Amino acid sequence: MRTTNLKKLDQMFVDRWSPRAFKKDPIPQEDMDTMFEAARWAPSSYNEQPWIFTYAIKENDLKKYTDVMAEFNQKWACTAPMLVLGFARKNFERNDIPNNWAEFDTGSAFMSLTLQAEKLGYRCHAMGGFDPDKALKAAGLDEKDVKPMVVIAIGKHGDIKTMSEDLQKKEVQSDRKPLDQIVFEGKIS
Ligand SMILES: Cc1cc2nc3c(=O)[nH]c(=O)nc-3n(C[C@H](O)[C@H](O)[C@H](O)COP(=O)(O)O)c2cc1C
């Protein structure tokens, strides 16, 4: 029998969600750097810090980054004032052998960035729907060095009335599986 104490659970985990409506307001450099600073402190295998983030805030770059996304993401994410591309370095820098934890570590860095963004009043929406080759090109990176992992739209939550009816219906927080479907003591069966 699970006994979560919701009073002890930090509200930041529950309050975070991924909206699709963003305000166009530019994000001050200090806030952007504070988000990346949080990502910087994420744990990683051998402390390799295998993540690389590139970002777009200028109109021309935002257009290029938007073009990286799948069409269904472009429809809403094009309104975000900041778009980030996240990459995982394929090999350990220490010995040039494949780093099998780089993707896991990059996910941790993404979550740190996201929670810091939330603390500053922004929302993040991760996207796996994008073209990896376009992401590499937009960031000026090489496939032999990194794996494109994610596009992240960041900004303050916008007015959902500016969105299509279809998207408006999706602008709600998602549910989660219960603990007893994802956590097991010892062996599953
Ligand atoms: C790695 C990753 C890829 C995702 N890809 C997309 C995507 O391509 N398009 C989209 O609209 N949402 C995408 N999402 C958002 C998820 O659908 C969302 O996080 C999930 O439904 C839980 O909702 P919440 O983040 O609002 O709690 C992605 C999230 C993650 C972490």
The ligand as an SDF file (V2000), in Angstrom:
LIG
                    3D

 31 33  0  0  0  0  0  0  0  0999 V2000
   11.3720   14.0740  -24.7060 C   0  0  0  0  0  0  0  0  0  0  0  0
   10.0060   14.6730  -24.8720 C   0  0  0  0  0  0  0  0  0  0  0  0
    9.4690   14.8040  -26.1440 C   0  0  0  0  0  0  0  0  0  0  0  0
    8.2200   15.4240  -26.3180 C   0  0  0  0  0  0  0  0  0  0  0  0
    7.7670   15.6480  -27.5910 N   0  0  0  0  0  0  0  0  0  0  0  0
    6.6740   16.4170  -27.7830 C   0  0  0  0  0  0  0  0  0  0  0  0
    6.3070   16.8480  -29.0810 C   0  0  0  0  0  0  0  0  0  0  0  0
    6.9880   16.5610  -30.0870 O   0  0  0  0  0  0  0  0  0  0  0  0
    5.1870   17.6090  -29.1950 N   0  0  0  0  0  0  0  0  0  0  0  0
    4.4190   17.9710  -28.1320 C   0  0  0  0  0  0  0  0  0  0  0  0
    3.4360   18.6770  -28.3220 O   0  0  0  0  0  0  0  0  0  0  0  0
    4.7650   17.6110  -26.8700 N   0  0  0  0  0  0  0  0  0  0  0  0
    5.8740   16.8500  -26.6610 C   0  0  0  0  0  0  0  0  0  0  0  0
    6.2740   16.5140  -25.3950 N   0  0  0  0  0  0  0  0  0  0  0  0
    5.4770   16.9360  -24.2270 C   0  0  0  0  0  0  0  0  0  0  0  0
    4.7820   15.7480  -23.5810 C   0  0  0  0  0  0  0  0  0  0  0  0
    3.6880   15.3700  -24.3720 O   0  0  0  0  0  0  0  0  0  0  0  0
    4.3650   16.1460  -22.1540 C   0  0  0  0  0  0  0  0  0  0  0  0
    5.5070   16.3990  -21.3850 O   0  0  0  0  0  0  0  0  0  0  0  0
    3.5380   15.0400  -21.4930 C   0  0  0  0  0  0  0  0  0  0  0  0
    2.3080   14.8770  -22.1360 O   0  0  0  0  0  0  0  0  0  0  0  0
    3.2680   15.3680  -20.0370 C   0  0  0  0  0  0  0  0  0  0  0  0
    2.6390   16.6100  -19.9440 O   0  0  0  0  0  0  0  0  0  0  0  0
    3.2050   17.7820  -19.0300 P   0  0  0  0  0  0  0  0  0  0  0  0
    4.6430   18.0080  -19.4340 O   0  0  0  0  0  0  0  0  0  0  0  0
    2.3310   18.9690  -19.3300 O   0  0  0  0  0  0  0  0  0  0  0  0
    3.1090   17.3330  -17.6030 O   0  0  0  0  0  0  0  0  0  0  0  0
    7.4880   15.8710  -25.1890 C   0  0  0  0  0  0  0  0  0  0  0  0
    8.0340   15.7290  -23.9100 C   0  0  0  0  0  0  0  0  0  0  0  0
    9.2710   15.1550  -23.7460 C   0  0  0  0  0  0  0  0  0  0  0  0
    9.8630   15.0670  -22.3530 C   0  0  0  0  0  0  0  0  0  0  0  0
  1  2  1  0
  2  3  1  0
  2 30  2  0
  3  4  2  0
  4  5  1  0
  4 28  1  0
  5  6  2  0
  6  7  1  0
  6 13  1  0
  7  8  2  0
  7  9  1  0
  9 10  1  0
 10 11  2  0
 10 12  1  0
 12 13  2  0
 13 14  1  0
 14 15  1  0
 14 28  1  0
 15 16  1  0
 16 17  1  0
 16 18  1  0
 18 19  1  0
 18 20  1  0
 20 21  1  0
 20 22  1  0
 22 23  1  0
 23 24  1  0
 24 25  2  0
 24 26  1  0
 24 27  1  0
 28 29  2  0
 29 30  1  0
 30 31  1  0
M  END
$$$$
